[in-house]
Amino acid sequence: MRMEQSEIVCMIAGCNEKAEKTLGKSYKRVLQGLNLRIDPPNAKELHLCRRHYKMAKNAMKALRGNI
C-alpha cells in the first residue's frame, strides 16, 4: 500500500511535521553528522520536513566546500 503525499511525515526521530522534500541515501551521513537520528535507519529515501531539509542541504554544501 503506497502512502499518499499528505500522509508522509519527516523521518527524523521526534519530528512529526509533514515531509516536503525527498533526498537520496547519500544524505544519511550528513544527517548523522548533525546528530539527527533517522527512523527507520535502513530507509533508501529520506523524507524530510522543510526545516530538516534546509539543515541537510546547508551541511552538504559546507562539506563540498561551496559556502
DSSP file (Angstrom, degrees, kcal/mol; ACC not computed):
  #  RESIDUE AA STRUCTURE BP1 BP2  ACC     N-H-->O    O-->H-N    N-H-->O    O-->H-N    TCO  KAPPA ALPHA  PHI   PSI    X-CA   Y-CA   Z-CA
    1    1 A M              0   0    0      0, 0.0     2,-0.4     0, 0.0     0, 0.0   0.000 360.0 360.0 360.0 124.2    0.0    0.0    0.0
    2    2 A R        -     0   0    0      1,-0.0     2,-0.2     0, 0.0     0, 0.0  -0.704 360.0-127.2 -90.2 134.5    1.5    3.3   -1.1
    3    3 A M        -     0   0    0     -2,-0.4     2,-0.1     1,-0.1     5,-0.0  -0.575  23.3-119.5 -81.0 142.0    1.2    6.3    1.2
    4    4 A E    >>  -     0   0    0     -2,-0.2     3,-1.5     1,-0.1     4,-0.7  -0.410  27.6-108.1 -74.8 158.4   -0.2    9.5   -0.2
    5    5 A Q  G >4 S+     0   0    0      1,-0.3     3,-0.7     2,-0.2    14,-0.2   0.833 118.3  57.3 -56.9 -35.7    1.9   12.6   -0.2
    6    6 A S  G 34 S+     0   0    0      1,-0.2    -1,-0.3    12,-0.1    13,-0.0   0.713 103.9  53.7 -71.3 -19.0   -0.2   14.2    2.6
    7    7 A E  G <4 S+     0   0    0     -3,-1.5     2,-0.3    11,-0.1    -1,-0.2   0.622  83.4 103.1 -89.1 -14.4    0.4   11.2    4.9
    8    8 A I    <<  -     0   0    0     -3,-0.7    11,-2.1    -4,-0.7     2,-0.3  -0.545  52.3-169.5 -78.8 129.0    4.2   11.2    4.8
    9    9 A V  B     -A   18   0A   0     -2,-0.3     9,-0.2     9,-0.3    38,-0.2  -0.735  36.1 -75.9-113.0 164.6    5.9   12.7    7.8
   10   10 A C        -     0   0    0      7,-2.6    38,-0.2    -2,-0.3     5,-0.1  -0.279  34.4-141.0 -58.7 139.7    9.5   13.7    8.4
   11   11 A M        +     0   0    0     36,-2.6    28,-3.2     2,-0.1     2,-0.4   0.386  67.7 110.4 -88.8   3.1   11.8   10.7    9.0
   12   12 A I  B >  S-B   38   0B   0     26,-0.2     3,-2.2    35,-0.2    26,-0.2  -0.671  82.9-104.8 -78.4 129.9   13.9   12.4   11.7
   13   13 A A  T 3  S+     0   0    0     24,-3.2    24,-0.2    -2,-0.4     3,-0.1  -0.314 104.7  17.2 -58.5 129.0   13.1   10.8   15.1
   14   14 A G  T 3  S+     0   0    0      1,-0.3     2,-0.5    -4,-0.1    -1,-0.3   0.270  98.4 110.5  93.3 -10.2   10.9   13.1   17.2
   15   15 A C    <   +     0   0    0     -3,-2.2    -1,-0.3    -5,-0.1    -3,-0.0  -0.861  36.1 175.3-101.0 128.3    9.8   15.3   14.3
   16   16 A N        +     0   0    0     -2,-0.5    -1,-0.1    -3,-0.1     2,-0.1   0.140  36.8 125.4-116.2  18.0    6.1   14.9   13.3
   17   17 A E  S    S-     0   0    0      1,-0.1    -7,-2.6    -8,-0.1     2,-0.2  -0.371  72.2 -88.8 -76.5 158.8    6.0   17.7   10.6
   18   18 A K  B     -A    9   0A   0     -9,-0.2    32,-0.4     1,-0.1     2,-0.3  -0.454  43.0-118.4 -67.3 133.9    4.8   17.0    7.1
   19   19 A A        +     0   0    0    -11,-2.1    30,-0.3   -14,-0.2   -11,-0.1  -0.595  36.9 170.3 -75.8 131.4    7.6   15.9    4.8
   20   20 A E        +     0   0    0     28,-2.3     2,-0.3    -2,-0.3    29,-0.2   0.611  60.2  40.7-114.5 -21.1    8.0   18.3    1.9
   21   21 A K  E     -C   48   0C   0     27,-2.3    27,-2.8     2,-0.0     2,-0.4  -0.936  61.6-149.8-131.8 152.9   11.3   17.0    0.3
   22   22 A T  E     -C   47   0C   0     -2,-0.3     2,-0.3    25,-0.2    25,-0.2  -0.990  17.7-174.5-123.9 128.5   12.8   13.6   -0.5
   23   23 A L  E     -C   46   0C   0     23,-2.8    23,-3.1    -2,-0.4     2,-0.0  -0.807  25.8-106.0-118.5 160.2   16.5   13.1   -0.6
   24   24 A G  E >   -C   45   0C   0     -2,-0.3     3,-1.6    21,-0.2    21,-0.2  -0.266  39.3 -99.3 -77.7 170.1   18.7   10.2   -1.5
   25   25 A K  G >  S+     0   0    0     19,-0.6     3,-1.5     1,-0.3     4,-0.4   0.579 110.8  82.5 -71.1  -7.5   20.5    8.0    1.0
   26   26 A S  G 3  S+     0   0    0      1,-0.3     4,-0.4     2,-0.1     3,-0.4   0.720  85.4  60.9 -66.0 -18.9   23.8    9.9    0.3
   27   27 A Y  G <> S+     0   0    0     -3,-1.6     4,-2.2     1,-0.2    -1,-0.3   0.514  79.2  88.0 -84.5  -5.6   22.4   12.5    2.8
   28   28 A K  H <> S+     0   0    0     -3,-1.5     4,-2.4     1,-0.2     5,-0.2   0.925  87.2  49.7 -59.0 -45.7   22.3    9.9    5.7
   29   29 A R  H  > S+     0   0    0     -4,-0.4     4,-2.2    -3,-0.4    -1,-0.2   0.887 109.3  52.4 -61.2 -39.7   25.9   10.6    6.7
   30   30 A V  H  > S+     0   0    0     -4,-0.4     4,-1.1     2,-0.2    -1,-0.2   0.927 111.1  46.2 -62.9 -45.2   25.3   14.3    6.7
   31   31 A L  H  <>S+     0   0    0     -4,-2.2     5,-2.4     1,-0.2     3,-0.3   0.878 111.8  51.0 -66.7 -37.4   22.2   13.9    9.0
   32   32 A Q  H ><5S+     0   0    0     -4,-2.4     3,-1.6     1,-0.2    -1,-0.2   0.858 105.8  56.4 -67.2 -34.2   24.1   11.6   11.3
   33   33 A G  H 3<5S+     0   0    0     -4,-2.2    -1,-0.2     1,-0.3    -2,-0.2   0.767 104.0  53.3 -66.2 -25.5   26.9   14.1   11.5
   34   34 A L  T 3<5S-     0   0    0     -4,-1.1    -1,-0.3    -3,-0.3    -2,-0.2   0.290 121.1-112.4 -88.3   8.8   24.3   16.7   12.7
   35   35 A N  T < 5S+     0   0    0     -3,-1.6     2,-0.5     1,-0.2    -3,-0.2   0.831  70.1 143.6  61.1  36.1   23.4   14.2   15.4
   36   36 A L      < -     0   0    0     -5,-2.4     2,-0.5    -6,-0.1    -1,-0.2  -0.919  43.7-140.1-105.3 130.4   19.9   13.6   13.9
   37   37 A R        -     0   0    0     -2,-0.5   -24,-3.2   -24,-0.2     2,-0.4  -0.772  10.3-143.5 -94.9 130.3   18.6   10.0   14.1
   38   38 A I  B     -B   12   0B   0     -2,-0.5   -26,-0.2   -26,-0.2   -27,-0.0  -0.757  16.6-130.0 -93.4 134.5   16.7    8.7   11.1
   39   39 A D  S    S+     0   0    0    -28,-3.2    -2,-0.0    -2,-0.4     0, 0.0  -0.952  97.3  26.4-129.2 112.7   13.7    6.4   11.7
   40   40 A P  S >  S-     0   0    0      0, 0.0     3,-1.2     0, 0.0    -1,-0.3   0.484  83.9-156.5 -82.2 148.9   13.8    3.8   10.2
   41   41 A P  T 3  S+     0   0    0      0, 0.0    -2,-0.1     0, 0.0    -3,-0.1   0.692  86.6  56.4 -69.5 -19.0   17.6    3.7    9.8
   42   42 A N  T 3  S+     0   0    0     -4,-0.0     2,-0.1     2,-0.0    -3,-0.0   0.143  75.4 137.1-100.5  20.9   17.6    1.4    6.7
   43   43 A A    <   -     0   0    0     -3,-1.2     3,-0.1     1,-0.1    -5,-0.0  -0.371  45.9-152.8 -68.9 144.0   15.5    3.7    4.5
   44   44 A K  S    S+     0   0    0      1,-0.1   -19,-0.6    -2,-0.1     2,-0.4   0.779  83.3  37.6 -86.5 -30.2   16.5    4.1    0.9
   45   45 A E  E    S-C   24   0C   0    -21,-0.2     2,-0.6   -20,-0.1   -21,-0.2  -0.934  77.1-139.2-121.3 146.8   14.9    7.6    0.5
   46   46 A L  E     -C   23   0C   0    -23,-3.1   -23,-2.8    -2,-0.4     2,-0.6  -0.924   9.2-160.6-110.0 118.0   14.8   10.3    3.2
   47   47 A H  E     -C   22   0C   0     -2,-0.6   -36,-2.6   -25,-0.2     2,-0.3  -0.872  22.8-179.9 -96.6 118.9   11.5   12.2    3.5
   48   48 A L  E     -C   21   0C   0    -27,-2.8   -28,-2.3    -2,-0.6   -27,-2.3  -0.898  27.4-123.5-125.6 149.3   12.2   15.5    5.3
   49   49 A C     >  -     0   0    0     -2,-0.3     4,-2.3   -30,-0.3     5,-0.2  -0.291  44.3 -96.2 -75.4 172.2   10.3   18.5    6.5
   50   50 A R  H  > S+     0   0    0    -32,-0.4     4,-2.2     1,-0.2     5,-0.2   0.892 122.3  51.5 -60.3 -42.0   11.4   21.9    5.3
   51   51 A R  H  > S+     0   0    0      1,-0.2     4,-1.7     2,-0.2    -1,-0.2   0.928 114.3  41.2 -64.3 -47.1   13.5   22.6    8.5
   52   52 A H  H  > S+     0   0    0      2,-0.2     4,-2.4     1,-0.2    -1,-0.2   0.823 111.8  57.0 -72.7 -30.5   15.5   19.4    8.4
   53   53 A Y  H  X S+     0   0    0     -4,-2.3     4,-2.8     2,-0.2    -2,-0.2   0.931 107.4  48.1 -62.6 -45.0   15.9   19.6    4.6
   54   54 A K  H  X S+     0   0    0     -4,-2.2     4,-2.5     1,-0.2     5,-0.2   0.899 111.1  51.0 -62.9 -40.2   17.5   23.1    4.9
   55   55 A M  H  X S+     0   0    0     -4,-1.7     4,-2.1     2,-0.2    -1,-0.2   0.933 113.5  44.3 -61.8 -45.8   19.8   21.7    7.7
   56   56 A A  H  X S+     0   0    0     -4,-2.4     4,-2.4     2,-0.2    -2,-0.2   0.899 113.5  50.6 -66.5 -41.3   20.9   18.8    5.5
   57   57 A K  H  X S+     0   0    0     -4,-2.8     4,-2.2     1,-0.2    -2,-0.2   0.923 112.3  45.9 -63.9 -45.1   21.3   20.9    2.4
   58   58 A N  H  X S+     0   0    0     -4,-2.5     4,-2.0     2,-0.2    -1,-0.2   0.879 113.0  49.9 -67.0 -37.7   23.5   23.5    4.2
   59   59 A A  H  X S+     0   0    0     -4,-2.1     4,-2.1    -5,-0.2    -2,-0.2   0.903 111.6  48.3 -67.3 -40.8   25.6   20.8    5.8
   60   60 A M  H  X S+     0   0    0     -4,-2.4     4,-2.0     1,-0.2    -2,-0.2   0.897 110.3  52.3 -65.9 -39.3   26.2   19.1    2.5
   61   61 A K  H  X>S+     0   0    0     -4,-2.2     5,-2.5     1,-0.2     4,-0.7   0.902 109.8  49.1 -62.1 -41.5   27.1   22.4    0.9
   62   62 A A  H  <5S+     0   0    0     -4,-2.0     3,-0.5     1,-0.2    -2,-0.2   0.882 109.5  52.2 -66.1 -39.0   29.6   23.0    3.6
   63   63 A L  H  <5S+     0   0    0     -4,-2.1    -1,-0.2     1,-0.2    -2,-0.2   0.868 109.8  48.5 -65.0 -36.1   31.1   19.6    3.2
   64   64 A R  H  <5S-     0   0    0     -4,-2.0    -1,-0.2    -5,-0.2    -2,-0.2   0.624 115.1-117.9 -79.7 -12.5   31.5   20.1   -0.5
   65   65 A G  T  <5S+     0   0    0     -4,-0.7    -3,-0.2    -3,-0.5    -2,-0.1   0.771  73.6 130.1  83.4  27.5   33.2   23.5    0.1
   66   66 A N      <       0   0    0     -5,-2.5    -4,-0.2     1,-0.2    -3,-0.1  -0.086 360.0 360.0-103.0  33.0   30.5   25.6   -1.7
   67   67 A I              0   0    0     -5,-0.2    -1,-0.2    -6,-0.2    -5,-0.1   0.507 360.0 360.0 -77.2 360.0   30.0   28.1    1.1
